[in-house]
Amino acid sequence: MNTQLLARSVSAALVAAAITAPAAGAQQQLGSPDAMDRNAQPSPSQDMRGADARGVPTDAPDVRVVRITQPAPTPASADGALDWADTLVGAGGALGLTLLAIGGTLVLVRRRHPQIPA
């Protein structure tokens, strides 16, 4: 089978699956019919507040008092200096990913064009 035909077929299947998957998931009804009927009926509201709070309006704002005893600590590199340890870790990771990509490319190229011994 031609590799381009295989790649196109796989791409078309993936696109079709990506389009139809959300629609199929939306049509599912999870739960028994009895549970869906019970959840559809409105439940009577019940006032769970105590006897002394039943006359208080429920739209009163919540008030919270927060006391800060110490100032917030400043970040370690507040002076704008470059943290060389973090820089080296990032550069090492980028170099590793680059070498991995180059190695994978070389493996694929050698598989595509095998060398004939002379």
C-alpha positions in Angstrom: 0.0 0.0 0.0 1.2 3.5 -0.9 2.4 5.4 2.2 0.7 8.6 1.0 -2.6 6.8 0.6 -2.2 5.3 4.1 -1.4 8.7 5.6 -4.5 10.3 3.9 -6.7 7.4 5.1 -5.5 7.7 8.7 -5.9 11.5 8.6 -9.4 11.3 7.3 -10.3 8.7 9.9 -8.9 10.9 12.7 -10.8 14.0 11.4 -14.1 12.0 11.2 -13.6 10.6 14.8 -12.8 14.1 16.1 -16.0 15.5 14.5 -18.4 12.7 15.6 -17.0 12.1 19.1 -18.6 15.1 20.8 -22.0 14.5 19.1 -22.0 10.9 20.3 -21.2 11.9 23.8 -24.0 14.5 23.9 -26.7 11.9 23.1 -25.9 9.6 25.9 -28.3 9.6 28.9 -26.5 8.3 32.0 -28.7 7.0 34.6 -31.9 5.0 34.9 -35.3 6.4 34.0 -36.4 6.4 37.6 -33.4 8.5 38.7 -33.9 11.0 35.8 -37.6 11.4 36.8 -36.7 11.9 40.5 -34.1 14.5 39.6 -36.5 16.3 37.2 -39.1 16.9 39.9 -38.5 20.1 41.9 -37.8 19.4 45.5 -39.6 21.4 48.1 -37.3 24.1 49.6 -36.7 23.7 53.3 -35.4 26.4 55.6 -32.4 24.8 57.4 -31.6 27.9 59.4 -32.0 28.1 63.2 -35.0 29.6 64.8 -33.2 32.8 65.7 -32.0 33.4 62.1 -35.2 32.8 60.2 -36.1 36.5 60.3 -32.8 37.7 58.9 -32.7 38.6 55.2 -30.6 36.2 53.2 -29.1 38.9 50.9 -27.0 40.4 53.7 -23.3 40.6 52.6 -20.7 38.4 54.2 -18.1 40.3 56.2 -14.7 38.9 56.8 -12.0 40.6 58.8 -8.4 39.7 57.8 -5.5 40.9 59.8 -2.0 40.7 58.3 0.7 40.7 60.9 3.8 40.5 58.7 4.5 42.0 55.3 4.7 39.7 52.4 8.2 38.3 51.6 10.0 39.7 48.6 10.9 37.3 45.7 14.5 36.1 45.7 15.4 37.8 42.4 13.7 41.1 43.0 16.7 43.0 41.8 16.2 41.7 38.2 19.3 39.5 38.2 19.4 36.4 36.0 19.2 33.1 37.8 21.9 31.1 36.0 20.8 27.7 37.5 17.4 28.0 35.9 18.9 29.3 32.7 21.2 26.3 32.4 18.4 23.8 33.2 16.3 25.3 30.4 19.2 25.3 27.9 20.0 21.7 28.7 16.4 20.7 28.2 16.3 22.5 24.9 19.5 20.9 23.8 18.3 17.4 24.8 15.1 17.8 22.8 17.0 19.1 19.8 19.4 16.1 19.9 16.4 13.8 20.2 14.7 15.3 17.2 17.9 15.1 15.1 18.5 11.5 16.1 14.9 10.6 15.2 15.2 12.3 11.8 18.4 10.4 11.1 16.9 7.1 12.0 13.9 7.7 9.7 16.2 8.9 6.8 18.3 5.8 7.0 15.3 3.5 7.0 13.9 5.2 4.0 17.2 5.0 2.0 19.1 1.9 3.2 22.8 1.9 2.3 24.0 -0.8 0.0 27.4 -2.3 1.0 30.0 -2.0 -1.8 
